[in-house]
Amino acid sequence: MFDIFIQTIKDLLFDSGFAQLGSIDGLKSLIMIGIACVCIYAAIAKGYEPLLLLPIGFGMLLVNIPLSGLMDYPTMVLEPMGETVKHFPEIVLRDIDGNIITDAAGNAIQFYQNTEKTVTGGLLYYLYQGVKLGIYPPLIFLGIGTMTDFGPLIANPKSLLLGAAAQAGIFLTFIGAVVLGFSYNEAASIAIIGGADGPTAIYTTGKLAPDLLGPIAVAAYSYMALVPVIQPPIMKLLTTKKERSVVMQQLRPVSRVEKLIFPIAVTLIVSLLVPSSAPLIGMLMLGNLFRESGVVDRLVKTAQNELMNIITIFLGVTVGATATAEKFLTFQTLGIVALGLIAFCVGTACGVLFGKLMYLVTGGKVNPLIGSAGVSAVPMAARVSQKVGQKEVPTNFLLMHAMGPNVAGVIGSAVAAGILISAFG
């Protein structure tokens, strides 16, 4: 009896995750768990995008625990001619009677009927389908739409140009990534980081390069969190004290009718122009129409709070769960992080430079600092423009002027994503 007890303990230990940590793969898992803990620390102690970086970090931790099986595919075990063969159900074809007729390579085979046993997949595998099928990011955009005031953009339509200019970082980085050897799909997914829009980056990568989802998501949200650190040096380098000191005129009032027409018009124009952007733009503008209509307060509150919070949890944890050691601990990941930073910096610089052009064209009426807000980090980038401007003139209030390019950047990044998906999807 004692021997059986000892053997049971030994079997339990050898079959545990601890026993796997001594291997090379186990060492990689420990490194990934360490990276996950760094993400969790950054979210809690430093406040870097905690709403998403915290679940991303914990999802990364969960999936790298040996034998956890949280991202395992569901499989089917079939018994043809006495043999046992495993197949992923997503790549197995059946005839009209339910018989499996091909293997993974497409070769014709015959299986006995009614001999299949289904092995259920991991919890996070099923939750991840919302990312894979492109469901979560548009729902995030729905919530963002209910919290966004497009009034500054409507009052100053020229700020749309600043939002468009800031997207240049996406396309320039795409070219650079292709030159460095990334495929078109990978380059497009990496470049979209330059829009500083996490949901858009996740949506685009899920469509074009799912294997890169983990590193791209971590890079995108890390740079979004570091907007107050990355942008000011670029803004000061590219502008003069005189330009930073420009005090802009107060924006005109925007009527309720204008705010109601805007989301409908943008949805029609952008979706007809770039159909692939319709899921993101459509949900963003639907949320904004909820907000401006004034007749669906319950829907607005649900989209802003309960729905947004639930989707954020699912999105963060499952995106983090794609960051396995095999996919994350590569030189390719370092390239993604570096190119993502370049994309974000170039986007910021292009926005500021276009702001300088508008400063010249308008005879000094536009403060170039608001151009940096053309990236999609709402409202953080607009606040950075305000902060840098007030260092020169404490009574200068650029926030509402910067919100125009900022919300234009949200639209611009979605359009850029649609263009890339249309081209390479």
N, C-alpha and C positions, 0 to 999 in steps of 0.2 A: 504494500500500500504506500509506504514511504517513497519507494522508487518511482511509483506512478506519479506521486505528488511532485517529486523533483523534476521528472521528465516533463510534466505539464508546465512547470515554471520555466524550464529551459525553452520549451516550444513557444511559450508566450513571449519570452524575451527575444528569441530569434525572429519571431514573426512581427515584432513591434517596429515602430519607426526608428527607435533608438539604434537598433541593430543595423539599419541602413545608413546611418550617419558616418560610419567608419569607411565607407567606400568613396571613390572619386565623385560619384553622383551625389553622395551624401554631403561631401564638402561643398559642392556647388549649391546644394540646397541651403546649407548653413550661411553661405555668402548672401544668397537671395533673402533669407530671413533677416540677416543684418541690414540689407538695403531696405527691406520693408519696415524695420524698426526705425530707420533714419527718416523715412517718409512720415511715419506716425509721430515721431518726435517733432519734425518740422511743422506738422499740422497742429499739434497741441501746444508745444512750447513757443514756437515762432509765429503761429497763426497764419501760415502760408496756405491759402485756399483750403481751410480745414474741412469744409463741407464735402469736398471730393477727394482731397489728398488723404484724409483719414480712412475712408472706406477703401480707397485704392491700395493704401499701404496694408490694410488688414487682409484684403483679398489676396494680395501678393504673399503675405505670410501664410495664409491658409493653404494655397495651392502648392507651396513649396515644402509643406510638411510631408515627409515620405509616407506613402501608402494611404494618404487621406482620401484619394479617389474623388475629390470634389469636382474635378473637371473631366472625369472619365466619360467617354462616349457610351451610349447604350449599345449593346451588342446582341446578336442572335447566335445561339449555338444550335447547329443543325447536324443531323446524323445521316449522311449519305453513305451507303454501303459499309456501315459499321465504323466509319471514321467521324471524328468530331472536328468541325471547321468553324472558325469565328469569322463573322462578317460585320461590317458597319452597315446598319440598315439604310443609310443615306446613299450607298453606292451599290446596293443589290437590286436587281430588276426582277419582277415577277410576271408570270403570265396572267391571263384573265381569271384563272381558277385559284390564284394565290401561290402557285408553284414558283420557286426561285429558278430562274432560267439562265442566269449568267453569274460569273464570279467577278471579283474586283477588277480583273483585267479584261472583262468582256467576253470571256470564253464560255461557250455553251456547256452547261452541266445539268445533271438531273439529281434532284433530292427527293427523298421520300416525303410525302405529305404528312402534316400533323405531327412532325417530330421536332418542332422548333421550341426552344425555351428562350425567353427574353431576359437579358440581364440589364437591370435598370441603370441608367447613367447617374453621374454625380449631381448633387443639388445645384452647384454653380453652372454646370453644363446647361441645365434647363433655363436658368435665369439669364444665361449669356445669350440665349436665342433672341432676346430683345435688342441686344447690340448687333448680333449677326444679321438680323432681319431688318435693321434700321428703324426700330420702333422707339427706343429710349431717347435718342437725341432730338427728334422732332417734338416729342412730348416735353422735353426740357425747354425747347424753343417756345412752346405754348405758354409755359409758365413765365419765361422771360418777357414775352409779349404783353402779358398782363401787368408787368412791373415797369414797362418802358413808356416814357413820354416822348413821342416823336415831334412834339411841338417845336423845339429848337430847330429841328431839321426843316420842318414846314415853314417856319418863320424865315429861315435863311437857306434856301435851296442850294446856294453855291457851296455850302459845307458838304454836300454830297460828293463833290469833286475831291475834297480832302479825304473822305472815306475811301473813295476809289483809288486815289494815289497811294494810300498806305497798303493797298493790296499788291502793289508792285513787288514787294518783298517775296510774295508767294511765287510769282512767275519767274523772277530772277533766280530764286533758290532752286526752283524746279530744274532750270537749265544747268545750274551748278551741280546738282545731285546726279543728273544724267551723265554729265561729263566725268564725274567721279566713279561711274560704273553701276549706279543703281538703275533698276529697271524703270520704265516709265510709270508704272503703277506705284512702285515704292517711292520714286522721286516726287510724285504728286502728293502722296500721303505725308511725306516729310515736309514738303514745302508749305502745306496748309497750316503748319504750326505758326507760320509768320502772321496769320490772321489773329493770333492771340484769342482764339475761340475754341475752348475745349470740346463742347458738343459737336461743333463742325468738324474738328480734327478727328474725333472718334467716328463720326458718321462717314466721313470720306475714307478713312483707313479701313473701316469695316467693309466698305464696298470694294476697295481697290487692293489693299494689302493687309488682310486680317492678321497675318503672322507678326506684323510690326505693331500691333495695337498697344501692347504693354509699354514698350519704350516711348512710342509717340505720345501716348496719353500722359505718361509721367513727365515727359519733356514739356508738353503743351501747358499743363497745369502748373508746373514749376515756374515757367517763364511768366505765366499770367500772375502768379503770386509775387514775382520779382519785378513787376512793372515799375514800382517806385524806386527801385535800385538801378534798373537797366536804362530807363528812358532819360532821366535828367541829364546825365553826362552828354548824351547824344544831342539833346535839345540845346544845351549851352554851347556845345562845340559848333553847331551849325547856325547859330543866330548871334546877332550883336546885342549889346545892352539896349540900344535904341529900339531895336525890333521887339525885344522882350518887354519893353516898357509901354508898348502901344495899349491905350485904353479904348476898347471897342464900344460902339453905341449900343444902347439897350435894344433888345429884340422887340419886334412888333408883337402885339397880342395875336393869338391864333384862335379862330372861331371854332365852335363845336362841329359845325358842318365840315370844315376842312379836316378836322381830326377823324371824322367818320368816313369821309371819302378816301383819305390817304391809304388805310390798310387794304381797302378793296382795289383801289387803282394800282398799288404796288404789286399785289398778288397777281392781278391780271397781266400787267406789263411784264414783270419779271418772269412769271411762269410761262408766258407765251414766248418770251425771248430765250429763256434757258429752262426748258421743261424739267430737267434733272434737279433743279433747285426748288421745285414746287413743294416737296415734303417739308423742308426747313422754312422757306419763306411763307408757305401757306399756314403752318402752325404758328409762326411768329406773329403774322398779321391777324390770325383768328384770335389769338390771345389779346392783341392790342384792340381789336374791335370789341371784344368782351369788355375791356377796360373803359373804352370811350363811349360805349353805348349807354352806360348808366342804368341798364335794365336787368342785368344778370349778375348782381353782386355775389350771389351764392357761387356761381361758376368762377368768378374772378377769385374769390377767396379760396376755393378748392384748388384751382390751378396754381395760385401763388403759394399755397401752404401744403395741404395734404398730398396732392398729386406730385408736386415738385419734390417734396421730401422723399416720398416713396421711390420715385424714379431715380433720384439722386443716389439713394442707397443701393438700389439694384445696379445702376450704371457703374458706380464707383467700385463696388466689390467685384463685379464680374470683369471689368476692365483690368483691375489689379490681378485677377486670377489668370489672365493671359500671360502674365510676366513670369514664365517658368525659366529655370536656369538655362535650358537649351536655347531658348529664344532671346534671353536678356543678356547673358554673359558672353557677348561676342564683340568683336571690333566694329561690327556693323552698328551696334547700339551706340558706341562712342561717336560714330559718324553722324548718326541721327541726332544725338544731343547737340553736337557742334553745329550741324546744318540748321537745326531748329533755332538755335540762338542767332545764327547769321540771318535767318529769315525774319526773325522778330526785329532785330536791329535795323535791317535794311528797310523793313516796312515802316518803322518809326522814322527813319531818316528821310524816306521818300515823302511821307506825310509832312514833315517839317519843311523840306525843300519846296514842296508845292505851296505850302503856306507862305514861304518867302516870295514865291512868284506872285501869289495873290496880294501880298503886301506891296509889291512893286506896281502891279496893275491897278490897284485901287488907290494908289498914292498914299500908302501908309495907314490905311484904315483897318487892315486885318493883322492881328497879332499872329506871327508864324507858329507860336507855341501850340495853338489849337490843332495844328496839323498832326501833332504826335498822337492826338486822341483818335485819329482815324483807324487805329487798330481796334479790335472788337472787344477789348477788355472793359466792359461796362460795369459801373461807372468809374472804375479805378483810373483808367487812362485820362479821363476828363479831370479828375481830381488832381492828378499829377500836373496837368497843364495849369490848373488854377494855382497850385502850390508854387511852381517855378515862377509864374508870372508875379505872384505876390511878393516874392523875394526882391524883385526889382521895384515894384510899386505896391506897397501894402494895401492900398485902397482899390486895387484893380481886381475886378471880379470876372474871371474868364469862364467860370464853370458852365453857365448856360450856353455860352458860345461854343465851348468845347464839346458839349453834349450833342450838338448837331453832327459833327464829324464822327463822334463816338457811336451813335446809333446808326449812322450811315455805314460805319465799319461792320456792324452786325449784318446788315443787308449785303454789303460788299463781300464779306467772307463767305456767306451762303451762296452768292452768285458765283464766286470763284470756285467753290466746291462743286457746284453744278456743272461748270464748264469742264473741270478736270474729270468728273465722273462721266460726262457725255463723251469726252475725248478718249478715255482709257478704260471705262467700265465695261 
